[in-house]
Structure formats: structure tokens, C-alpha cells
């Protein structure tokens, strides 16, 4: 097994694991839906912050690239998250993304109705 495989297994078994930090998210792309494990974060931003468009201050979702259709992230995709102890049910649209070298994708999101 390669180091990359070990890292992907660690991500799935620890951080993205629904018994630990992760949750099941539903991606909608082109009329198809895909369930996968993800890690959602919505950092608090103080009202005196002027530029809140950076990925560091927007709600974000981390998934394994290998869980995405064709292993490719896309702007405009939508994710649905069920309500849990950390947030209400959410529908989110991908505004931008970063394809990390560790095989994860960090999505910058905006809430939609």
C-alpha cells in the first residue's frame, strides 16, 4: 500500500468518519446525486472584517477527490447537508475550490435556498 493510500484511509477512518468529525453530504451534479463523507466548517467572522470572500472566512467543505464523480470538483455543484448537533440542514453551492496535494478538495461555499 502506498503512502497516498494510507493517507486516504486515514482521512476516511478519522476526520471524515461520521463517528468522529465528518458527516454524510449529498452532492448534486447534472441531475445526479452522490453521497460521500465530508467535513463541514463555518468559521465565525466578526462584523469588522471587510474582505470576507477568502476561502479562510467562508463556509467550507472538505471531501476526498476520489469520492467526486470522475474525481473532479466543479464550480456550481450543490451539496445538501442534514441537520446535526453543529448546524441546521443546509443547501450549499460551490463558489470555488482548492485541490490539495493530499487528495482532498476544499470547497468554498455559499448558502442557497
LOPADO-386756 format. One record per residue (C-alpha): residue number from 1; residue in one letter; x, y, z. Coordinates in Angstrom, 2 decimals. Layout:
% LOPADO-386756
+-----+------+---------+---------+---------+
!  nr ! rest !    east !   north !      up !
+-----+------+---------+---------+---------+
! NUM !    a !       X !       Y !       Z !
...
+-----+------+---------+---------+---------+
***
This chain:
% LOPADO-386756
+-----+------+---------+---------+---------+
!  nr ! rest !    east !   north !      up !
+-----+------+---------+---------+---------+
!   1 !    x !    0.00 !    0.00 !    0.00 !
!   2 !    x !    1.32 !    3.45 !   -0.88 !
!   3 !    x !    1.65 !    6.48 !    1.37 !
!   4 !    x !   -1.15 !    8.15 !   -0.59 !
!   5 !    x !   -3.44 !    5.15 !    0.03 !
!   6 !    x !   -2.56 !    5.26 !    3.73 !
!   7 !    x !   -3.41 !    8.99 !    3.84 !
!   8 !    x !   -6.76 !    8.45 !    2.10 !
!   9 !    x !   -7.64 !    5.64 !    4.51 !
!  10 !    x !   -6.68 !    7.84 !    7.48 !
!  11 !    x !   -8.91 !   10.63 !    6.16 !
!  12 !    x !  -11.86 !    8.28 !    5.72 !
!  13 !    x !  -11.32 !    6.49 !    9.03 !
!  14 !    x !  -10.69 !    9.57 !   11.18 !
!  15 !    x !  -11.52 !   13.08 !   10.01 !
!  16 !    x !  -14.30 !   12.27 !    7.55 !
!  17 !    x !  -15.70 !    9.42 !    9.64 !
!  18 !    x !  -19.26 !   10.19 !   10.74 !
!  19 !    x !  -18.49 !    8.81 !   14.22 !
!  20 !    x !  -15.68 !   11.34 !   14.58 !
!  21 !    x !  -15.72 !   14.73 !   12.81 !
!  22 !    x !  -17.33 !   14.03 !    9.43 !
!  23 !    x !  -20.85 !   13.78 !    8.12 !
!  24 !    x !  -22.61 !   12.38 !    5.09 !
!  25 !    x !  -23.13 !   15.04 !    2.41 !
!  26 !    x !  -25.07 !   14.78 !   -0.82 !
!  27 !    x !  -23.60 !   16.24 !   -3.99 !
!  28 !    x !  -25.94 !   17.11 !   -6.88 !
!  29 !    x !  -24.37 !   17.40 !  -10.31 !
!  30 !    x !  -26.26 !   17.35 !  -13.61 !
!  31 !    x !  -29.40 !   15.84 !  -12.10 !
!  32 !    x !  -27.49 !   13.02 !  -10.39 !
!  33 !    x !  -26.85 !   12.73 !   -6.66 !
!  34 !    x !  -23.83 !   11.25 !   -4.91 !
!  35 !    x !  -23.42 !   10.61 !   -1.18 !
!  36 !    x !  -19.98 !   10.92 !    0.36 !
!  37 !    x !  -18.27 !   11.72 !    3.62 !
!  38 !    x !  -17.25 !   15.30 !    4.24 !
!  39 !    x !  -16.07 !   17.69 !    6.90 !
!  40 !    x !  -18.06 !   20.95 !    7.07 !
!  41 !    x !  -16.83 !   24.10 !    8.76 !
!  42 !    x !  -18.37 !   27.55 !    9.01 !
!  43 !    x !  -15.95 !   29.88 !   10.80 !
!  44 !    x !  -17.36 !   32.87 !   12.61 !
!  45 !    x !  -16.48 !   36.21 !   11.07 !
!  46 !    x !  -16.56 !   39.41 !   13.07 !
!  47 !    x !  -18.55 !   42.30 !   11.66 !
!  48 !    x !  -15.43 !   44.48 !   11.40 !
!  49 !    x !  -13.84 !   42.21 !    8.80 !
!  50 !    x !  -14.03 !   43.91 !    5.42 !
!  51 !    x !  -12.94 !   41.21 !    2.95 !
!  52 !    x !  -14.85 !   38.01 !    3.72 !
!  53 !    x !  -14.53 !   36.43 !    0.27 !
!  54 !    x !  -11.38 !   34.49 !    1.03 !
!  55 !    x !  -11.76 !   30.75 !    1.48 !
!  56 !    x !  -10.45 !   31.07 !    5.04 !
!  57 !    x !  -13.54 !   33.07 !    6.10 !
!  58 !    x !  -16.26 !   31.32 !    4.10 !
!  59 !    x !  -18.09 !   28.16 !    4.95 !
!  60 !    x !  -16.15 !   25.27 !    3.53 !
!  61 !    x !  -16.42 !   21.56 !    2.97 !
!  62 !    x !  -13.59 !   19.05 !    2.69 !
!  63 !    x !  -14.08 !   15.81 !    0.74 !
!  64 !    x !  -11.78 !   13.24 !   -0.81 !
!  65 !    x !  -11.27 !   13.95 !   -4.51 !
!  66 !    x !  -11.66 !   10.24 !   -5.20 !
!  67 !    x !  -15.28 !   10.40 !   -3.93 !
!  68 !    x !  -16.27 !   13.01 !   -6.54 !
!  69 !    x !  -17.68 !   11.95 !   -9.93 !
!  70 !    x !  -14.65 !   11.49 !  -12.21 !
!  71 !    x !  -12.58 !   12.66 !   -9.20 !
!  72 !    x !  -13.14 !   16.24 !  -10.36 !
!  73 !    x !  -14.52 !   19.21 !   -8.40 !
!  74 !    x !  -16.72 !   21.73 !  -10.22 !
!  75 !    x !  -17.95 !   25.23 !   -9.54 !
!  76 !    x !  -21.75 !   25.42 !   -9.38 !
!  77 !    x !  -22.23 !   21.97 !   -7.87 !
!  78 !    x !  -24.53 !   21.84 !   -4.87 !
!  79 !    x !  -24.22 !   19.99 !   -1.59 !
!  80 !    x !  -27.02 !   19.18 !    0.84 !
!  81 !    x !  -26.18 !   18.65 !    4.49 !
!  82 !    x !  -28.62 !   17.21 !    7.01 !
!  83 !    x !  -29.20 !   18.90 !   10.34 !
!  84 !    x !  -26.92 !   17.76 !   13.16 !
!  85 !    x !  -25.66 !   19.00 !   16.55 !
!  86 !    x !  -23.41 !   21.57 !   14.84 !
!  87 !    x !  -25.67 !   23.14 !   12.19 !
!  88 !    x !  -29.16 !   23.15 !   10.71 !
!  89 !    x !  -29.93 !   21.49 !    7.36 !
!  90 !    x !  -28.10 !   23.36 !    4.62 !
!  91 !    x !  -28.09 !   23.64 !    0.84 !
!  92 !    x !  -24.79 !   24.98 !   -0.41 !
!  93 !    x !  -23.40 !   25.96 !   -3.80 !
!  94 !    x !  -19.72 !   25.66 !   -4.74 !
!  95 !    x !  -18.20 !   29.08 !   -5.43 !
!  96 !    x !  -14.60 !   27.93 !   -5.68 !
!  97 !    x !  -12.33 !   25.09 !   -4.63 !
!  98 !    x !   -8.75 !   24.15 !   -3.86 !
!  99 !    x !   -7.47 !   20.77 !   -5.00 !
! 100 !    x !   -4.99 !   19.81 !   -2.27 !
! 101 !    x !   -1.94 !   17.63 !   -2.87 !
! 102 !    x !   -3.10 !   15.19 !   -0.18 !
! 103 !    x !   -6.05 !   14.12 !   -2.34 !
! 104 !    x !   -8.68 !   16.30 !   -0.71 !
! 105 !    x !  -10.74 !   19.12 !   -2.15 !
! 106 !    x !  -11.67 !   22.14 !   -0.05 !
! 107 !    x !  -14.81 !   23.78 !   -1.38 !
! 108 !    x !  -15.67 !   27.43 !   -0.73 !
! 109 !    x !  -19.47 !   27.52 !   -0.47 !
! 110 !    x !  -22.39 !   29.87 !   -0.24 !
! 111 !    x !  -25.75 !   29.03 !    1.27 !
! 112 !    x !  -28.70 !   28.80 !   -1.14 !
! 113 !    x !  -32.43 !   28.40 !   -0.54 !
+-----+------+---------+---------+---------+
***
